[in-house]
Amino acid sequence: MGSHHAKALEEHSWVGGGLDAYIYRVTPTIVVKTVRRDRTPEEKAAEHPFLKEIAFYKRLDECKDRSPDIVECFLMLRDHIFLSYCAHKAVAPRFYERQERETGGNGLHGRLIRVKEYEDPALVARWIQQITSALEYVERMGFCHNDLHASNCLLDRNFNLKLADFGRATTIGQPLEGTLPRRAKPIRSGPLTGTYGLCSARTEQFAVGTLLYFMVYGHEPYDDRILSAAEWDRRFGESEFPDLNRNGVFDGLISACWHDVYPTMALLAYDCRRKTKGMVSNAEYVLIDSEKETRTCKALIRRGLLGPEWALRFQPTWRRYLQALVKKGKSIWEWFLQRFWAWSP
């Protein structure tokens, strides 16, 4: 993935990260996602999640319209992606802060004791409309997100939900890998037994059901129990799901998603809008001037945000030629001086 100049970037505020990347806030409205070198070995090119995310955003750039429910990308480089900053960050911490849990080990959450406070149904209705709208758009592009959970759903300053992190996005029909029950249902019979099947509306809507359960019930399914991996597989593979008894509209949508009712994500998005229109809170979207933000990104690079190599690449053509001439002239002058002193008696 090339050389990595991170010193200037790492002087900015760290706002998040995972196994493959770190994210830094470089302006009030822009973050930079960069390859994490301390954990990421030199990858087999096309398999690296960072490259998959770049491939997705390149395809998104080819689309004539834009989805307001997907985190905006302003600029893509081989090791860096410039994205819109979401002021309220991920949905997940908002819910974990309202839980009482046993002490966990290794930085993990312990067993759930109780939920102290539930989310406003009007906000949940808005969020489920926005996430399914984003996934409908992704489906129309020919992709599945494949990594839908509350940590990949961000909130802007007006509490609108934005779908993020496309490092596992693949074209529809590819095998679904690297996931677990809660977000996917294991296949129990047929030629795909023991797998989660192929990426499709079936796999995406199951993850939507679990995400909606998390937002309505304030915790993940079976979070109040300690289950082995085998028991997780058994319960979800046999459609043995938690009881649904909090909200008729949301419970119906969760159950439909878990039982693969919708043949497309477009139909799921339509049903969510139809069933929640009387309970949703009005959304005020933040207007983003993408061209202006892209110019800002390039200006930051020219000033050295990503190191001297990228700074030079983003200089105007005339300036690059001038720098090359100055460098060449300096070399000639140094050569002349060396010869002069060598000839001097």
N, C-alpha and C positions, 0 to 999 in steps of 0.2 A: 504493500500500500504506500510505499515511498517514504521519504524522509519526513521527520516530524519535528517541527519547531514549535514547542509548546510554552516556552518560558513566559513570553508576553501574555499569551492567552490565560495561563494559569494564575496570573496576577489579578484576574477578574473574579467576581463572586461565583463560587461553585453552587449550582442549584439542583444538581441531581446526577444520576448515572446508574449504570448497571454493569453486567459482566463484560460488555463489549465497548462501552463508550462513557465519557463524562460530558456534562453539559455546564457551560459557563455563560453567565449573563454579561454581555459586553456593552449594551446600551439599555435604556429603560424599556425598550420594546423588542430587543433582539437577543437571542441566545445562540451559542455555537455548540454544536454537538461534535465531539472529536473522538477519534479512535483511541481506545484505552490500551496503551502499550505495555503497561505492567502486567496485564492479564491476558492480552491477546497475542498469541504467537503469529508468525507469518502464516497466513491462511492460504487455503486452496482457493484462489481468486473468487470464483462465482459463489462460493458457499458462505463467505463472511457476511453476517447480518448487516454490517454497515453498507456493503456494496448492494445488498438487496434493497435497502432503504433508498439508496441513490437511484437504483433502477426504477423503483416505484415512483419517486418524485419526477424523474425524467419523463416517465409515461404520463404522469399527471400534468406536466407542463404542455404536453401535446393536446390536451383537452381544451376545447374552446370555452367551456364554462368553468366555474369554480364552485366547490362546495364550501359554504361558510362553517361547516361542522368538522373540517379537517384542519389540523395545524398547518399554517402557511409556511412554505419554504421559499426563501429569497435567493439563495445561492448554494450550489453544490460543488465541492471540490473533492479530490480523491480521499482526503482524510478529515474533511470538515463539512458540516451542513449547517447553514445559517437559517434559523427558524424564528417564528413569532413567539414572543414570550407570553406566557399565560400567568397572570398575576396571582391567581389562587391555586396554582400548581395542580397536583393530582387529586382525584376524588378520594382515593383510598385513605389518606391520613384523616380526612374530615370525619370518616366513620370510625376509624380505630380510636380516635380521641374520645368517642362517646361509649366506649366499651370498658367493662371491668373484666380483667383477665388474671389468670394465675401467672406467676413469674415463669417466663420461658427461658430456654438456654440457647446459646450461640446466636443471639440476636433475633430469635424467632418469637412469634407471639405464643403465649401459653394458652391453655384451654380457656374458652369463653365462660365467664361466670354469668354475666347479664349485660344487656344493652341499657344504658342509662337514659338515652334520648334517641328518638327516631327522627328521620329527615322529613321535612315539609313535603307532603304529597304533590303539591303544585310544582316544586322544583324537580322531584323525581319524574313527574310527567313530562316536563320540559326536556330533561336529560335523556329519557328513553326515546322521545321523538328525535332528538338530535343525533344520538348514537346510531339509531336505525337508519336515519337519513344518510349519515356518513357511510354506513355499510352498504346501503342501496347504491350509492355513488361508486364505491369501490367495486361492487359487483358489476356495475355497468362498464367499468374499465376492464373487466375480465379477471379481476383479482379477488382473493380472500385475504383478510387481515391476519387471521390465524393466531393472534396473541391478545385477544380481547380480555381485559380485566381492569379493575378500578385504578391501577397504577398507570395505565396507558390512556386514561381518560382525564384530560386536563380542563381546568376552568379558567376562563378569561376574567377580566375585571368585573364584568357584568354577570358572572356565574353562568355563562354559556359553556356547554360541554364541547370539547374539541378532541377528536380522535388523533392519537399520536403513536409513534414508534412502529414503523413499518419494516423492521428488520427481519420479520418472518413472513412478510407478504409474498404470496406466490400466485401464479396463475391458477384459475379454477381447474380442479381435476388432479392436482398433485397430491401425493400422500401427506396426511397430516402427521407431523412428527414433533417430538419434544414438548408434548403437552401432558396433562394429567386429568383424571376425573375432577369434577366440579366444572371444568371448562370444556370437557369433551366426554362423549359417551363411548366406551369400548364396544366393539362389534363382537357379538357372541356366536355367530354362525356364518357359514358361507366361506368363500375364498379369502376374505379379508379378516377372518377370525383372529383375535388377538391384537388387532390394530385399531386406530381411530378412524379408519376409512380415508376417503379422498376429500380434499378441501372443496366445500360446496356450501349451499344454503343450509344443508343439514348440520354441518359442523359449526358454522357461524352463528346460527340461531340458538344452538345449544348454549354457546358461550354468552349470548345475549340474555338468555333465561337466567343463568347463574349470576350475571352482573345485576340484573334487575332484582333478583332475590336479595343480593347483598345490599342494594340501596333501599329496599322496602323493609327488610327484616333487620338491617343494621349489622349483619355478619354473614360469613360464608356458610353454605350448607354444612350441617353436622359439625360446626365449629365448637360446639359444647361437648364433643366427645373425642376420644383418642382412637383413631381407626388406623389399622395397618393398611399398607398399599393394596394387599390382596382384598381386604374388605371394602376399600374404596372402589376397586374394580368391580367387585361383585354387586354392590348396591347400585352403582350407576349403570352397569351393564344390564342389570335386570330391572331397570327403571324403578328402583326403590328410592324414591325421593322424599325429602322432608315434607311434613304437613304444610299446607298453604291455607292460612286462616286470618290474614291481616286486612286485605283489601280486595274486594271482588274483581275489580278491573285488572289490577296488577297481578293478582293470583292467576287469573285466566290467561294472561299473556305469558307468565312464567311457565305454566303448565303446557301451553301450546308450543312454546319454544323447546321445552324438554322432551316433548313427544313428537317433534319434527312435523308440525302441522303445515308450515309454510313452504311451498315449493321454491320460492325465490325470496331474497331479502327485500325486494321491492314490495311484495305483498305483505311482508311483516311490517315494513315501514308504514304502509298505508293503513294497516289494521291498528297500529299504535296511534297514529294520528286520529283515526276515527274514534277509537275507544277512550282516548284521553283528552279530547278537545274541550270537554266541559270542565276539566280540572287543571289544565296547564296554566302556568303563569306566563305572562307576555315576556318575550325575549327582545332585548335591545342589543343588536350586534355592534361590535366595535369595528368601525370602518378602518381598513388597512390600505395605505397607499403602497402597494408592492414595489412599484418602480422606484419610489423615493427610498424605501428601505433597502432595496438592492444597491442603489448608489451609495448608501451609507455603509453597507457591508464592504463594498469595493474600496471605499475611502479608508476604512479601518485596516484593510489588508495593506494598502499602499503605505500607511503609517507604521507598519511593522507588526501588526497583531499576530500574524502567523510566521514571523521570521523573515530574514532578508531575501530568501529565494522567492517566496510568494510576493513580497513587497516589490521586487524588481519586475516580476511577471505582470503586475497590475499597474505599472507606470504607463503613462501615455507613450505611444510609439516614438514620438519625437524625443522624449526624455530618455528612453532606452537607447536610441541611437546616439544621443549626446553623451550619455554615460559610457557607451562603448568607445566613442571617439576619444573621450578624456582618458579612459583606461589605456587605449592603444597609444595615445600621445605620451602618456606617462611612461609606458614601457619603452617607447622609442627614445625618450629623453634619458632614461636610466641606462639604456644600451649605449647611447652616445657618450655619457659621462664615464662609463666603464672603459670604453675605448680610449677616450681622451686621457684618462689617468694612466692607462696602460702605455700610451705613446709618449707621455711626458718623461723627460730625462730625470 
